[in-house]
Amino acid sequence: MWKLLQALIVFGVLCANIYWEWTPNGLLAGILGILAAYILTILPLQIFDLARAFKRKLVSRFGQQQLR
């Protein structure tokens, strides 16, 4: 599923580059698309991992019963 999202982001950046002509060459647009896809898919995963680690730390400190 993440690969499909990444492909759609890269495709979107490339189409936007064709329409608005951000860069004069396609290689730079491809690199920007890959970078945007990486950033936009790694952010939700990192936020989820941080939330899970925070919850584990709370459970280890206060116990499962006090969190409910």
Secondary structure, 3 states (H helix, E strand, C coil): CHHHHHHHHHHHHHHHHHHHCCCCCHHHHHHHHHHHHHHHHHHHHHHHHHHHHHHHHHHHHHCCHHHC
